[in-house]
Amino acid sequence: MAFLDKAMDITKKFGEVAQSAAKTAMATAKEKSEQAIEIGKLKKDILVENGKLNRLYDDLGRNAYDIYCGSGDYAVLEPLFLQVSDSLSKIEETKAKIEEVKASAGIEDDEDEEEEAEIEFEVPEVVEKPETEDKSIGS
């Protein structure tokens, strides 16, 4: 009976350890997915600010051209400059937040660099078809 009691104790301890390991793994997976979601939201915020910047640059260009043509007022540009500076600051703050989340999660920058790297295609060399002699009948 002592052998069966020891076997039951070992099985019980193994089950407890396995359950604990599973809980730890689930908690880690949950934490990593929450961090990935947070990084995704922050990247979306950067895209939104970049869209605002593009519209602001368009407005600046349009107004600058109007000023060049003599029909515009320089006072129109100052608020646009301030909005551009504000958007650029928001983008930098958001990038800093992304780095903080990555640092707390232990994510290295190499992962994002692979995503952002340009894809280069290798163009194969063109092989010219050799000229063939005309072997028509009656030549």
Secondary structure, DSSP 8 states (H G I E B T S, - for coil): -HHHHHHHHHHHHHHHHHHHHHHHHHHHHHHHHHHHHHHHHHHHHHHHHHHHHHHHHHHHHHHHHHHHTT---GGGHHHHHHHHHHHHHHHHHHHHHHHHHHHHHT--THHHHHHHS-------------------TT-
